[in-house]
Amino acid sequence: MPSRVPRKPRPKKTNVPKGYDSVWEANLHYTILQDWKHHYESVKYIIKKDYEVDFAKTIDGKTILLEAKGRFWDYAEYSKYLWVRKALPSNMELVFLFQKPHAPMPAAKKRLDGTKRTHAEWAEANDFTWYSEDTLPDDWRNDEI
């Protein structure tokens, strides 16, 4: 399989007047857009996405959304769950069920002790409840199989 071509770095800003994103933007403001306000206001925006829940169950009046993860593949995937949680109402909780909670996160750097950040550590650092199959609460299980 051929190796990936590295991404070209974004060119460095040179000779860009302070407060402008580019020389061209500054030139526009100095000439044909003099009467316009520049960087006047910021607009917050949301990219609307849909999240399909793996498993859901209401327990003691709270709906638990259980995300079964074998592993995270990349930053985009695991950061998505931070946004999903922000969108949840107060009577819902996103909980992870990790197949291998102590597997390293993708692109995790080695620490001085040689270890890497794990899925469990990521969940704890981001205030997510997580379980493995072994630690899943008994009242969440159906073991009559």
C-alpha positions as CSV (number, residue, x, y, z in Angstrom):
1,M,0.0,0.0,0.0
2,P,1.5,3.4,-0.9
3,S,2.3,5.8,1.9
4,R,0.1,8.8,2.3
5,V,1.3,12.1,0.9
6,P,1.9,14.5,3.8
7,R,-0.4,17.5,4.0
8,K,1.1,20.8,2.7
9,P,1.5,23.2,5.6
10,R,-0.5,26.4,5.5
11,P,1.7,29.2,4.3
12,K,3.0,31.6,6.9
13,K,1.4,35.1,7.1
14,T,4.0,37.6,6.0
15,N,3.5,41.4,5.9
16,V,-0.1,41.1,7.0
17,P,-1.3,44.3,8.8
18,K,-2.3,43.8,12.4
19,G,-6.0,42.8,12.8
20,Y,-6.3,41.4,9.3
21,D,-6.3,37.8,8.1
22,S,-4.5,38.5,4.8
23,V,-2.9,41.3,2.8
24,W,-5.8,41.0,0.4
25,E,-8.4,41.5,3.2
26,A,-6.5,44.6,4.4
27,N,-6.3,46.0,0.8
28,L,-10.1,45.5,0.4
29,H,-10.8,47.4,3.6
30,Y,-8.3,50.2,2.7
31,T,-9.9,50.6,-0.8
32,I,-13.3,49.4,-2.0
33,L,-14.7,48.4,1.4
34,Q,-13.7,51.5,3.5
35,D,-17.2,52.1,4.7
36,W,-17.6,48.6,6.0
37,K,-16.9,47.5,9.6
38,H,-14.1,45.0,9.7
39,H,-14.3,42.0,12.1
40,Y,-17.2,43.7,13.6
41,E,-19.0,40.8,15.2
42,S,-18.6,37.1,15.7
43,V,-21.4,34.6,14.9
44,K,-21.7,31.4,16.9
45,Y,-22.7,28.5,14.7
46,I,-23.6,24.8,15.2
47,I,-23.1,22.0,12.8
48,K,-26.1,19.9,13.2
49,K,-25.4,16.1,13.2
50,D,-27.4,13.0,14.2
51,Y,-26.1,10.6,16.8
52,E,-27.4,7.1,16.7
53,V,-27.5,5.5,20.1
54,D,-26.1,1.9,20.4
55,F,-28.3,1.0,23.4
56,A,-30.8,2.9,25.6
57,K,-32.6,2.1,28.8
58,T,-34.5,4.2,31.4
59,I,-33.2,3.5,34.9
60,D,-34.7,5.3,37.9
61,G,-36.2,8.1,35.7
62,K,-32.9,8.7,33.9
63,T,-32.3,7.5,30.3
64,I,-28.9,5.9,29.9
65,L,-27.5,6.0,26.4
66,L,-24.9,3.2,26.3
67,E,-22.2,3.6,23.7
68,A,-20.4,0.3,23.1
69,K,-16.9,1.0,21.9
70,G,-14.3,-1.4,20.7
71,R,-11.9,1.5,20.3
72,F,-11.8,5.1,19.2
73,W,-10.3,5.5,15.7
74,D,-9.5,9.2,15.7
75,Y,-9.9,12.6,17.3
76,A,-13.0,13.5,15.3
77,E,-14.7,10.4,16.6
78,Y,-13.9,10.8,20.3
79,S,-14.5,14.6,20.4
80,K,-17.9,14.0,18.9
81,Y,-19.1,12.6,22.2
82,L,-18.3,15.8,24.0
83,W,-20.7,17.6,21.7
84,V,-23.3,14.9,22.0
85,R,-23.3,15.2,25.7
86,K,-23.7,19.0,25.5
87,A,-26.9,18.4,23.5
88,L,-28.5,16.0,25.9
89,P,-31.3,17.0,28.3
90,S,-30.6,16.7,32.0
91,N,-32.5,13.4,32.3
92,M,-30.1,11.6,29.9
93,E,-26.6,10.4,30.4
94,L,-24.1,9.1,27.8
95,V,-22.2,6.1,29.3
96,F,-19.4,4.1,27.6
97,L,-19.1,0.4,27.6
98,F,-15.5,-0.3,26.5
99,Q,-14.4,-3.6,25.1
100,K,-10.8,-2.8,26.1
101,P,-10.8,0.2,28.4
102,H,-7.1,0.1,28.9
103,A,-6.3,0.2,25.2
104,P,-4.3,3.3,24.2
105,M,-6.1,6.2,22.6
106,P,-5.4,6.9,18.9
107,A,-2.3,9.1,18.3
108,A,-1.6,9.1,22.1
109,K,1.9,10.2,22.9
110,K,4.1,8.1,25.1
111,R,4.5,9.4,28.6
112,L,7.8,9.5,30.4
113,D,6.9,6.2,32.0
114,G,6.3,4.6,28.6
115,T,2.5,4.3,28.9
116,K,-0.1,6.0,26.7
117,R,-3.4,7.6,27.6
118,T,-6.1,4.9,27.6
119,H,-9.8,5.0,26.7
120,A,-10.7,4.7,30.4
121,E,-8.5,7.7,31.3
122,W,-10.0,9.8,28.4
123,A,-13.5,9.0,29.7
124,E,-12.6,9.9,33.3
125,A,-10.8,13.1,32.3
126,N,-13.9,14.2,30.4
127,D,-16.3,13.2,33.2
128,F,-17.9,10.2,31.4
129,T,-19.1,7.2,33.3
130,W,-17.6,4.0,31.7
131,Y,-17.7,0.3,32.2
132,S,-16.3,-2.9,30.7
133,E,-18.3,-6.0,30.4
134,D,-16.9,-7.2,33.7
135,T,-17.8,-4.0,35.6
136,L,-21.2,-3.3,34.1
137,P,-23.7,-3.1,37.0
138,D,-25.7,-6.3,37.6
139,D,-29.1,-4.5,37.3
140,W,-28.1,-3.4,33.7
141,R,-27.4,-6.9,32.6
142,N,-29.5,-9.8,31.3
143,D,-27.5,-12.8,32.3
144,E,-30.2,-15.4,31.7
145,I,-28.8,-16.3,28.3
